[in-house]
Amino acid sequence: MNTTQPSAKIQLNIGGTIFTTTLGTLTSEKDSFFAGLFDEEIGYDIDTNTEHFIDRHPAYFHIILNHLRGYNVKKLISELTPGEQQILEDDVDFYNIASMVDMFPHLYARQNQFKQVILSNNERVIQTWDMNTRTCVSTTITKFSVKCMLQLAENQVLCGQFDGGINVYDLLTHKIIKTWAGHKDKIMSMVRIDKDRFATGGKDSSIKVWNMDTDCLKTMSEHTDVVRSLLVQNEKNLISAADDSKIKIWNIESGECLDTLETHESYVISLLKWDENMFLSGSADKTIKIWRFKERKEVATLEGHGGGIWVLEKLDQERFLSACSAAAIKVWKLSTKECLFTINSAHANVIQTVLVLSPTAIISCSMDETVKLWNLDSKEGTELKTHGSVCCAIFKEVDQN
């Protein structure tokens, strides 16, 4: 335990530049470089009259120090050049300032357990990419193009295919280890219900519920067009969105359609669960609708996109993002229903999927055959060239046991 008072003045010499602050500010993050440096428990004698020299670049240390003092430094970071941001990112990593990590997408990707993403494209290829080195580390050739995926185990993915079949691929051996057949056309959507079951939606207008160990448990066929998206709202209810402009609510156990919501004017493409009593829908009519689940009631319509809403993803408890066929990404505040900012021309074609790394870092995948890693504060994206038009992307979760 430190006996020196938190208000004690500390002088740091960072690469020849003097910074003055307090012990309490420097050690405010318990696992940081400074918390360890000034830990009297391990025998460090804190001398408040001595300059403590650290051989690091001094130019952007004031941003780290002001962050530790409690100031919002995001604007300062966004005004730096990419090269300057890289120096600051390296310093945040060196000093282990955990509360700043999510301000730097590459650093977050390196430190987060989701160090790899699995991509499928329309050319019958599944690739695993390392987001630290930004290189492809594994390629599996599939029997048919894969539209949607779920991870079953560290190196096993459940794939919904263009031929209507479902295969489980082992990404180490590149072989099929299990197969289901049932849809008459392309599988467009897939969702995990629980550890034993999953559901698929197809171009054949049907929804099927499957058992992982056996076969198809039931088929729901009340949609009249392509089923684009599926959402498990709770343990009892499944929500579907389709090209018939309808959203349907189902009882998972019985397969009964409990309700139909019909206020969109075109295809309903995307769904997002917000909480137990709220979900969002995105449509080719260029609108986002907010719904209360229990009341089956639309509470708001958001406009502003120039194309159909292909992607809806939650960023944090206040904000969500949308991505459209016009290749724009918008970030919204749910409580006020306002668009906070827009990244126009984020890609050269439709954005098909987005993975959220942190509230300020995302990965977007497009039909233009690129994947981009974005810093939402600076609105800067780093391009990753992939093979083929990306249909689906998921995080590769690593078994920690």
N, C-alpha and C positions, 0 to 999 in steps of 0.2 A: 504494500500500500504506500502511495506517495505521501510523504510528510510535508513536502513543499506546497505552499498554498497555490490553488489554481490561478489566483490573480498575479502570481509572481511573473515578472517580466523576463522573457526569453529572447535572446538575439541569435538569429540564424545568419550564417554567411553562406548563401547559395551561389556557388560559382563566382564569388567575388562581390556579390551584391548583398547588402545588409537588409534584413527584414526583422522587424520587432513586433512581437505579439505576446500573448500570455500562455502560460503552461496549460491552462484549462482549454484554450482554443486549440492548441496543437494536439492535445491528447483526447479531444472530444470523440474521436472514433477509436474504439478500444483495440481494434486489431490493426491499426495503421502503423506505418513505419515509425511515426513520431511517438505513438503510445508505447512502442517497444523501446525506442531510443531513450525516452525519459522515464523508464520504469525503475524506480528505486528498489523494488523488490529483487531485481537481479543484480543489484550492486552498483547501479549508475548513480554517481554523485552529481546532482543537479546544481550547477554553479551559475547563478543568475548574472554573474558579472563577466562571463566568458562568452565569446562568440563561438557558436557551434558550427563548424564548417562541414558542408555537404557538397560534394563535387558533382553538381547537376547544373543544367542550363537554367539561368535565373529569369529569362525573359517573361515567362508566363506563370511563374510561381505565385504572383499576386492573385491570380484567379483562383488557385487552389486555396490560398490563405483566406481570401474573402468568402469562399464557399464554407470553409470551416468556421468563419465568423457568423455565418447564417444568412449571407446575402444570396440572392438569386443571380447566378452568373451565366445563365443560358444565353442571354443576349450577347454577352462578351465573347462567349465561345463561337456563336454563330457568325460573328464579325471577323473571325480569324480566317486566314487562307487555309486550304487543305494541308499545306506543309506545316503551318503553325499549329493547326489542330493536332497533327500527328505528334509533334514534340510534346504538347500538353497531354495527349493521350498516354504517351510513354511515361510521363511523370506521374500521372494519376495511377498508372499500373505500378510504377516503382514505389511510390509512397503508400500504395494500397488504400486509396481513399474510396471505400466501397460505395458510398452514397453518390459518387460521381460516375461510376462505371456505366450506368445505363445512358449516360450522355454521349457515349462513344460506341456505336454499333459493333465495330470490329472487336473492341476490347470485351464487350459484353458477350459476344459470340465465343471468344476464347475462354472466358471464365465460366460461362453457363454450361450446364450438362448437355444442352442441345448443341453439340459441336458439329453435328452433321445434319444435312437435310437430304431427303430422298425425293428425287424428281422423276416423273414419268412424262413421256412425250408421245406425239402421234406417229412416231416412227418405230414403235415396238421396242423402246429402250427404257430401262430404269437405271438411273445413275445415282450414286451416293457421293455427295460433295462435302468436303471438309471446309467449314466456313472460316477456319483459322488460316489455312494455307491457300484457300480458294482454289482447290484442285479437285478433280474427280478421282475418287479412290476406289470406285467399284462400278462395273457396268454389267447389267444383266439383260440379255436379249429375251424378250417375251414372245409368246406364241401369237398374241394379238396386242394391239395398242391398248394401253391402260388409261382409263378416264379418271378413276378414283382409287384411293388406297387407304388402308388402315394398318398400323403396325401391330403384329401379334406378339412377337418376341424380338430380341435385339437384332436378329438378322433374318426375320421372317415378315413378309408383308402380304396382306390380303388385298387382292387386286380385282376391281370391277372392270371388265373388258369391253371392247367395241363389239365383240361378237355376241354379247349377252351372257357370257360365262364368267365364273369367278374362280380364280386360281390363287393358291398360296405359293409364293416363291421364296426359296432360300437364297439370300443374297451372297452367301459364301460359296455354295456349290453351283448357284445359278440354275437350279433345277426346280420343277414343280413338285410340291409335296402333297398337295390336296386340290381337288377340283369339285366344283358344283356347277350344275347347269339348270337353267330355268327361265331366264328372260329370253324373249324372242328377238330382241334388238339390243342395241348398245346400252350398257349400264351407265347412268348419268350421275348418280349420287349414292353415297354409302355412309352409314352412321353406326357407331357401336351403341348397343342398348345396354348391355351389361357384359360380364366376363364370358357368358355362354351364348349370347345372341347378338346378331347385327341385322340391319335392314338395308335394302337396296331399292333404288328407284330407277326405272328404265325408260328408254325411248318408246317402249311398247305400252306406256301409260300405266303400268302396274307398279305396285310396291310389294316387296316380298320380305318376310321375316324369316331368318335362318338360324339354325342351331349350329354352333361351331363344330360339334362332334357328329351330327347326323345330317339333316337335309332341310329343305324348305318346310317351315312350320305352317305358314299361311300366306295367302295372296290377297291383296286389296286392290280392287280394280275400278274404283269410282271416278278417277280422273279420266279425261277424254283426250289428253295430249301428254307430251313428254314430261316426266317427273324430274325436275331440275335440282331440287334441294330437299333434304330431310333434316329434321331437328328433333332430338329427344328433349321434351320440355320438362318431364319428370318421370318417375318410375312407371307411371301408368299411361302416359300420353306421348304420341308421336305427332309431329306437324310436318306436312308436306306442301311443297310449292310446285306449280306446274305451268306448262305453256297454255293451258286452258284458262289462264288468268285467275285461277282459284287457289286458295289456301285451305287445306283440309286438316281437321284435327281428328285423330284416331285413338281408339282404345287398343293398346298394344296386345293385350291378352286375347281379346275377342276378335280383333280386326274390324270392329264396327266403326263407321264414320260418325263421329259425334256432332260435327258442325262443319259448315263451309263458309268461308269468308270471301266476298266477291267485290271488293272495292277497287282493286287494280284494273287498269284499262288495257293491259297487255301481259305478256308472259311474266310470271313471277319466277325470278332466277335465283335469289339468295335469301337465306334466313339467318338470323342471329338471336340466340337466347341471351337476354340481359339479366334476368333473375327469374325467380319462380313464378312471377305473375306478369312478366313483360317480355315481349320478343319483337324483333324488327323484321321487315321484309323489304326486298329490293326488286324492282321490276324493270322490264324493257320500256315501260311508260316513263322512265327517267325519274321516278319518285321513290322515296323511302317512306314506309309507313310504320308507325309505332303502335303496338297493340297491347291491350291488357288481356291476359290469357283467360282469367276466370270469368270476366264479363263478356269475352269474345267481342271486344269493342276496339275500334280504331280511335286512337286519341290524338294523333297528329300525322300530318303529311309533310315531308321535307322535300324541297325542290332545289334545283341549282345545277345538277349534272347535265351534260350535253349528250349523254348516251345511257344505255341500259345499265342497271346496277348489278354487276357480276359478283361483287365481293362486299361482305359486311363483316367486320372484325372488331371486337372489343379491345380497347387499349388499356383502360383503367376503369375505376368506378365512376368516372365522370364523362369519359370521352370514348368515341368509337370512330372507325374510319370506314369509308366506302370507296370503291374503285369501279370505274365504268368502262363501257365499250369504247368511249372516246379517249381512253388512256389517261384519265385524270384521277388523282387520289384526293379525297377531301377528308378532313378531320372535323368532327362535330362534337359539340357539348350537349349531352342529352337533356339536362335539366332546363336549358334555355332554348333548345332546338335550333341553335345557331351554328353556322359553319365557321370554324375558327380560322382555317386557311385551306388553300388548294394548291396542289402540285400539278400544274398543267403539263401535258406531254411527258408524263413520267415514263412512258414507253412509246414505241412506234405502232403498237397494235393493242388489241384487247388485253386487259389485265385479268388473268383467269383465277389467280389465287394469291393470297397474302398470308405470310406467317408473321406473327407478332413476337419479337424477341423480348421487348421491354416497352414501357410506355413511350419511349422516344426512338425505338429502333425496330424496323420491320424489314422483311424480305418480300419483294414482289416478283411475280413470275408472269410472263406474257407470251402471247402468240408470236411475238417478234423474235422468239428464240433467245431471249435474254432473261437473266435473273439479276435483280438489283438489290443491294443492301443500302437502306436509307437511314439517315439521321434526320428525324422529323423536326429537330430544333433548327438545324442549319438548312434543311430541305435539300441536302446534297445526297446523291446516289452514286454508288460504285457498281459498275457493271461487271457481271460474270457471264461470259459467253458460254452457252451450252449447246447441246446437239438437238436440233429439232424444236418444234413448238411445244412448250411445256403445258401439259394438261392438268397436272396435279402436283402438289408439293406437300410433304409432311416432315415434321421433325423426326430424326432418328433418336429415340430415347435409349440410353445405355443402361443396362442392368447394373445397378450399383452394389449388388451383393457379391 
